[in-house]
Amino acid sequence: MKWREQTARLLGRAAVTAVPVGHAEDGLALQRGSPHDKPWAEWVQDFTDAREAWRKHPLARRLVGLTTAYVVGPGISLHSDDPALARFLQTFWAQNRLAQRVEEWSDELARSGELFLVLFTDPQTGFASVRAVAACQIEEVDFDPEDYEAERRYRERRGPGEADVWWAGLAHAEAAQPATPLMLHYAVNRPVGAVRGESDLAPILPWLRRYSRWLEDRVRLNAAMRAFLWIVHAPGRLRATLEERYRTPPDAGSVIIAEQGAEEWQAVTPNLHAADAEKDGRALRWMIAAGGPGTGLLDLGEGEDANLATGQAMAELRRRFLRRRQAYLAWLLADLALHAYGRWVAITGYRGRAVTHADVTVVTPDISPEDNQELATAAAHLAGSLQTLAGLVGDGPAYRRMALRLFAKFVGEALSAQEFEMILSEGSHGKLCEDLQEDRSHGRHEHAAYWDERAAADRGADRGGRPLERDTAAATA
């Protein structure tokens, strides 16, 4: 019985407790994203394929480069009206060489759909260094189960034999400590409820592979067309003689003299009917262009059947997509700078007012410089119309608000609420001075007399310049 008791005791130690499905230790919980994210194996495959396509496929490289060329252009810069923030932005931008790195980050957003940036803050000066981590190395995003946008930690996979690294996110308990490196996660093409973004190339990767295979087959078959076979028709009595004569084929350009009617030469070559495959290749290229940033075949260098009208129509689609991507990249840079500025304030103890995204102005290049001429023309026509309307209904405060809002809309510029109110207040003051000058020039002194009387009262004199008689008691008081 002793062995039975020992067995029962061991089984008691090895008892298994069932864990309900959905708990953190059920063995089924997702470790690398939310339920709306792709499976990790598919994710890694997309990362690998997108990077490989960008390196080797000219169309993939062109689509990514096209996005960066328009979004970044000659460069992006950050400015602020707050003196302390402006000085910090200038130093932060120069120390991290962001003018050169913005292009790399734009490429990475288009290629991987994500950007992981780490802030390393100097405990002495408070300035932060920025380093980017490849998205394919981030295996796991730890987020709050109640809020998938509250990302707490990120696990980076290192090389063989190296331990994985956990980076603190914005929702981490140590994120507020400047000494702790902080990882910021930015993503595009991210479905609602998902944690990870998706590459711009993901929808067209299958079509890039199909087009590559199709093109390789065409090249291989066309190479085979250079091979040909000669068939010589001759009487039977000359067969042995001709076989001996042409045992070694004649060189190209050789002259052969034969009896008339004795020999007839015929070259046999493959006929691929290449014209039939032209539409297939064009259909594949259209599928690739459709997955690009509002691009058409004209953007891929194919403009045989394009004209000005189709080019302008396709350009509008491209501009709308690229403006949206440019706006996100501008917000990304401002957000990164504000997090770095907050850490600088915490270390240096600088006491200034709190700043927000509204305090950072991001200067971006024009997506389409041709739009400036159209906007200027539209603004000129609008200004004339508003002047005519002001003569009919007057130019009161409500009218000036409406006119300024329409003018800003037609010139394609966004005004903040502070700028809007400042322009209106300065314009109202200028309008008052203009009315006063007009009243005086036309001899209407009622309005001017009022302001002269106010000014004289401030100086302690009447309208004629004589000192005003004041109550002695009031003066003594």
C-alpha positions in Angstrom: 0.0 0.0 0.0 3.0 2.2 0.4 3.5 2.8 -3.3 -0.2 3.7 -3.6 0.1 6.3 -0.9 3.1 7.8 -2.6 1.3 7.8 -6.0 -1.7 9.6 -4.5 0.5 12.1 -2.8 2.3 12.9 -6.1 -1.0 13.2 -8.0 -2.2 15.6 -5.4 0.8 17.8 -5.9 0.3 17.7 -9.7 -3.3 18.6 -9.5 -4.5 20.8 -12.4 -6.8 23.8 -11.9 -9.0 24.8 -14.8 -8.6 28.5 -15.8 -11.7 30.1 -17.4 -11.3 31.2 -21.0 -10.5 34.9 -21.3 -8.3 35.2 -18.2 -4.7 36.2 -18.6 -3.4 32.6 -17.8 -5.8 30.6 -19.9 -3.2 29.9 -22.5 -5.4 31.3 -25.2 -5.1 35.0 -24.6 -3.7 37.0 -27.5 -0.1 38.1 -26.8 0.7 40.3 -29.7 -2.4 42.4 -30.4 -6.1 42.8 -30.1 -8.7 40.3 -31.6 -9.0 42.7 -34.6 -5.3 42.4 -35.5 -3.9 39.9 -38.0 -2.4 36.6 -36.7 1.3 37.1 -35.9 2.5 34.7 -38.5 0.6 36.6 -41.2 1.9 39.9 -39.8 5.6 38.8 -40.0 5.0 37.6 -43.5 3.6 40.9 -44.6 6.4 42.8 -43.0 9.0 40.6 -44.7 7.3 40.7 -48.1 6.8 44.5 -48.0 10.4 45.1 -47.1 11.6 42.7 -49.8 9.3 44.2 -52.4 10.5 47.7 -51.6 14.1 46.5 -52.0 13.7 44.6 -55.3 10.5 45.6 -57.0 10.7 48.9 -58.9 7.0 49.6 -58.7 6.9 49.1 -54.9 9.9 51.4 -54.5 8.3 54.0 -56.7 5.0 54.0 -54.8 6.8 54.4 -51.4 9.1 57.1 -52.9 6.2 58.9 -54.5 4.4 59.2 -51.1 7.5 60.6 -49.4 8.4 62.9 -52.3 5.0 64.7 -51.9 4.5 64.4 -48.2 8.0 65.6 -47.1 9.1 67.4 -50.2 12.0 69.8 -49.6 11.5 69.6 -45.8 9.3 70.1 -42.8 9.9 72.4 -39.9 8.4 73.1 -36.4 7.8 76.6 -35.0 6.1 78.1 -32.0 5.2 81.6 -30.7 6.1 80.5 -27.2 9.8 81.6 -26.7 10.9 78.6 -24.6 9.2 76.1 -26.7 10.6 77.7 -29.9 14.2 77.5 -28.6 13.6 73.9 -27.5 12.2 72.9 -30.9 15.2 74.4 -32.7 17.7 72.6 -30.6 15.7 69.3 -30.6 15.4 69.4 -34.3 19.1 70.0 -35.0 20.5 67.6 -32.4 18.4 64.7 -33.7 19.0 65.5 -37.4 15.2 65.3 -38.0 15.5 67.1 -41.3 17.2 63.9 -42.6 15.3 61.4 -40.6 11.8 62.6 -41.6 12.2 61.0 -45.0 13.2 57.6 -43.5 10.2 57.8 -41.1 7.8 58.6 -43.9 9.2 55.6 -45.9 8.8 53.3 -42.9 5.2 54.4 -42.3 4.4 53.6 -45.9 6.4 50.4 -45.9 5.5 48.9 -42.5 2.4 50.9 -41.5 4.0 51.6 -38.1 6.7 53.7 -36.5 8.2 53.0 -33.1 10.2 55.9 -31.7 12.2 55.8 -28.4 13.0 58.9 -26.4 16.2 58.8 -24.4 16.4 61.8 -22.1 19.7 63.2 -20.8 19.3 63.6 -17.0 21.6 66.6 -17.0 20.4 68.8 -19.9 16.9 67.3 -20.3 17.3 67.1 -24.1 16.1 63.8 -25.7 17.6 61.6 -28.4 15.3 59.8 -30.7 15.9 56.4 -32.1 13.6 54.3 -34.3 13.0 50.6 -33.8 11.9 48.5 -36.8 8.3 47.5 -36.6 9.1 43.8 -37.4 11.1 43.6 -34.1 8.1 44.6 -31.9 6.5 41.2 -31.2 4.1 42.2 -28.5 2.1 45.3 -27.5 0.8 45.2 -23.9 -2.3 47.3 -23.5 -5.0 47.9 -21.0 -7.7 45.2 -21.6 -10.4 47.9 -20.9 -8.8 50.4 -23.3 -6.8 49.2 -26.3 -5.5 52.7 -27.0 -3.8 52.7 -23.6 -0.5 51.0 -24.6 1.6 50.1 -21.6 4.6 48.2 -22.9 6.3 47.0 -26.1 8.4 43.8 -26.3 11.3 44.0 -28.8 12.7 40.8 -30.0 16.5 40.8 -30.1 19.0 38.5 -31.8 19.7 34.8 -31.0 21.1 34.5 -27.4 19.9 38.0 -26.4 17.1 38.7 -24.0 14.0 40.5 -25.2 13.6 44.1 -24.2 10.5 45.7 -22.8 10.0 49.4 -23.6 7.7 51.6 -21.5 4.7 53.2 -23.3 2.6 56.2 -22.5 0.3 54.2 -20.2 3.1 52.7 -18.2 3.5 53.5 -14.5 7.1 54.8 -15.1 6.3 56.8 -18.2 6.3 60.1 -16.3 9.9 59.5 -15.1 12.3 61.3 -17.5 15.0 58.8 -16.8 12.9 55.9 -18.2 13.2 55.5 -22.0 9.8 56.2 -23.5 8.6 54.4 -26.7 6.0 56.2 -28.8 3.9 54.1 -31.2 2.4 55.7 -34.4 0.4 53.7 -37.0 -1.5 54.2 -40.3 -4.0 52.0 -42.0 -5.1 50.8 -38.6 -8.7 49.4 -38.3 -10.9 50.4 -35.4 -10.2 48.1 -32.5 -6.8 47.0 -33.8 -3.4 47.9 -32.2 -1.1 47.5 -35.1 -1.0 49.4 -38.4 -0.8 47.9 -41.9 1.6 48.6 -44.7 0.5 50.7 -47.8 1.9 47.8 -49.9 -0.1 45.1 -48.1 -3.0 45.1 -50.6 -0.8 45.0 -53.7 1.8 42.5 -52.6 0.0 39.6 -54.3 -0.4 41.6 -57.5 3.3 42.6 -57.4 4.2 38.9 -57.2 1.9 38.0 -60.1 3.2 40.8 -62.2 6.8 39.8 -61.6 6.0 36.2 -62.6 4.1 37.3 -65.7 6.9 39.6 -66.8 9.6 37.0 -66.2 7.7 34.5 -68.3 7.4 37.1 -71.1 11.1 37.8 -71.0 11.9 34.1 -71.0 9.7 33.4 -73.9 10.9 36.4 -75.9 14.4 35.2 -75.3 13.4 31.9 -76.8 12.2 33.7 -79.9 15.7 34.5 -80.9 16.3 30.8 -81.5 15.2 29.7 -84.9 15.5 26.6 -87.2 16.4 26.5 -90.9 14.5 24.1 -93.2 16.1 23.5 -96.6 13.9 22.1 -99.4 16.0 20.3 -102.1 15.7 17.4 -104.5 16.5 14.0 -103.1 19.5 13.6 -105.4 21.2 16.5 -103.6 20.4 15.5 -100.0 23.7 13.9 -99.2 25.7 16.7 -100.9 23.8 19.4 -99.0 24.0 17.6 -95.7 27.8 17.5 -96.1 28.0 21.1 -97.2 25.9 22.5 -94.3 27.1 20.2 -91.6 28.5 23.4 -90.2 25.9 26.2 -90.4 27.0 29.2 -92.3 27.9 32.3 -90.4 25.7 35.3 -90.3 26.1 37.4 -93.4 27.5 34.6 -95.5 26.7 34.5 -99.2 25.4 31.1 -100.5 25.2 30.5 -104.3 22.8 27.7 -105.2 21.2 26.4 -108.4 17.9 28.0 -109.1 15.1 25.7 -108.0 17.5 23.3 -106.3 17.3 24.8 -102.8 14.6 26.6 -100.9 15.4 28.0 -97.4 12.7 28.5 -94.7 13.3 29.9 -91.1 11.0 28.6 -88.4 10.6 30.7 -85.2 8.1 30.7 -82.3 5.1 33.0 -82.6 4.0 34.2 -79.1 1.2 36.6 -80.3 2.5 39.1 -77.8 -0.3 41.6 -78.6 -2.8 39.2 -77.0 -0.9 39.5 -73.6 -0.7 43.3 -73.6 -4.1 43.7 -72.0 -3.2 41.2 -69.3 -0.1 43.1 -68.3 -2.0 46.4 -68.3 -4.7 44.8 -66.0 -2.0 43.7 -63.5 -0.5 47.2 -63.5 -3.9 48.7 -62.9 -4.3 46.6 -59.8 -1.0 47.7 -58.5 -1.7 51.4 -59.2 -5.1 51.1 -57.6 -3.5 50.1 -54.3 -1.1 53.1 -54.4 -1.6 56.6 -52.9 -4.3 57.6 -55.3 -2.0 56.8 -58.2 -2.7 55.9 -61.8 -0.7 54.3 -64.6 0.5 57.8 -65.4 2.4 57.9 -62.1 4.0 54.6 -62.9 5.5 56.1 -66.1 2.8 54.8 -68.5 1.3 57.8 -70.3 0.7 56.5 -73.9 -3.1 57.0 -73.8 -3.2 59.8 -71.1 -4.1 63.4 -71.8 -4.3 66.6 -69.7 -7.9 66.0 -68.6 -7.2 62.5 -67.3 -4.0 63.6 -65.7 -5.8 66.4 -63.8 -8.6 64.1 -62.7 -6.1 61.5 -61.3 -4.0 64.2 -59.7 -6.9 65.2 -57.5 -7.2 61.7 -56.1 -3.5 61.7 -55.3 -3.6 65.1 -53.6 -6.4 64.1 -51.3 -4.6 61.0 -50.1 -1.2 62.7 -49.7 -2.7 65.6 -47.8 -4.2 63.2 -45.3 -0.8 61.4 -44.9 1.0 64.8 -44.6 -1.4 65.9 -41.9 -0.7 62.7 -39.9 3.1 63.1 -40.3 2.9 66.7 -39.2 0.8 65.7 -36.1 3.4 62.9 -35.4 6.3 65.3 -35.4 4.5 67.8 -33.1 3.5 65.0 -30.7 7.0 63.7 -30.5 8.4 67.2 -29.9 5.8 67.9 -27.1 6.7 64.7 -25.3 10.4 65.5 -25.5 9.6 69.1 -24.3 7.6 67.8 -21.3 10.6 65.7 -20.2 12.9 68.7 -20.6 10.5 70.8 -18.4 10.4 68.1 -15.7 14.3 67.8 -15.5 15.2 71.5 -15.8 12.3 72.7 -13.6 11.4 75.4 -16.1 8.2 77.2 -14.9 6.2 78.3 -17.9 2.7 77.9 -19.1 1.5 74.5 -20.3 1.7 74.0 -24.0 -0.4 71.9 -26.4 -0.5 70.9 -30.0 -2.1 74.3 -30.7 1.2 75.9 -29.7 3.3 74.1 -32.3 3.1 75.2 -35.9 4.2 72.6 -38.5 5.3 74.1 -41.8 4.8 71.5 -44.6 5.4 71.8 -48.3 2.7 72.2 -50.8 1.4 68.9 -52.2 0.6 70.6 -55.5 2.3 74.0 -56.2 -0.1 74.5 -59.1 -2.9 74.9 -56.6 -1.4 78.2 -55.4 -2.3 80.0 -58.6 -5.8 78.7 -58.6 -6.3 79.7 -54.9 -4.9 83.1 -55.5 -7.3 83.6 -58.4 -10.2 82.4 -56.4 -9.3 84.7 -53.5 -9.1 87.7 -55.8 -12.5 87.0 -57.2 -13.9 86.5 -53.7 -12.4 89.7 -52.4 -14.2 91.7 -55.2 -17.5 89.9 -54.4 -17.2 90.6 -50.7 -16.5 94.2 -51.3 -19.6 94.5 -53.4 -21.6 92.7 -50.8 -20.3 95.0 -48.1 -21.6 98.0 -50.0 -25.1 96.4 -50.0 -25.5 95.1 -46.5 -22.7 96.9 -44.6 -19.6 95.6 -43.0 -20.6 95.0 -39.4 -18.9 92.5 -37.0 -21.0 89.6 -38.2 -20.2 90.3 -41.8 -16.4 90.6 -41.1 -16.5 87.2 -39.4 -18.2 85.6 -42.4 -15.8 87.4 -44.8 -12.7 86.3 -43.0 -13.9 82.7 -42.7 -14.7 82.5 -46.4 -11.4 84.2 -47.4 -9.4 81.7 -45.3 -11.3 78.9 -46.9 -10.7 80.1 -50.4 -6.9 80.6 -49.9 -6.6 77.2 -48.5 -5.2 78.2 -45.1 -6.4 77.2 -41.6 -6.6 79.8 -38.9 -6.6 79.0 -35.3 -9.3 80.6 -33.0 -6.7 82.9 -31.5 -5.5 84.1 -34.9 -9.1 84.5 -36.0 -10.0 86.7 -33.1 -6.7 88.7 -33.3 -7.3 89.6 -37.0 -10.9 90.6 -36.2 -9.9 92.8 -33.3 -7.1 94.5 -35.2 -9.4 95.0 -38.2 -12.0 96.5 -35.9 -9.5 99.0 -34.5 -8.3 99.9 -38.0 -11.9 100.4 -39.2 -12.6 102.7 -36.3 -9.6 104.9 -37.1 -10.5 104.9 -40.7 -14.0 106.1 -39.9 -12.7 108.8 -37.7 -10.4 110.1 -40.4 -13.2 110.0 -42.9 -15.5 112.0 -40.6 -12.9 114.7 -40.1 -12.0 114.9 -43.8 -15.7 115.4 -44.8 -16.5 118.0 -42.1 -18.6 115.7 -40.0 -17.3 116.5 -36.6 -19.8 114.8 -34.4 -17.8 111.6 -34.1 -14.5 113.4 -34.0 -15.7 115.9 -31.4 -16.6 113.0 -29.1 -13.1 111.6 -29.2 -11.5 115.0 -28.9 -13.6 115.6 -25.7 -12.5 112.2 -24.3 -8.9 113.0 -25.0 -9.2 116.5 -23.5 -10.8 115.0 -20.4 -7.8 112.7 -20.0 -5.4 115.7 -20.2 -7.5 117.7 -17.8 -8.5 120.4 -20.3 -11.7 121.3 -22.2 -12.1 121.2 -25.9 -10.6 124.7 -26.3 -7.5 123.6 -24.4 -8.4 125.6 -21.2 -8.0 123.8 -17.8 -11.2 122.3 -16.5 -12.6 123.6 -13.2 -12.7 120.8 -10.8 -14.3 120.4 -7.4 -11.7 121.3 -4.8 -12.9 118.7 -2.4 -12.8 116.0 -5.1 -9.3 117.3 -6.1 -8.1 117.2 -2.5 -9.5 113.6 -2.1 
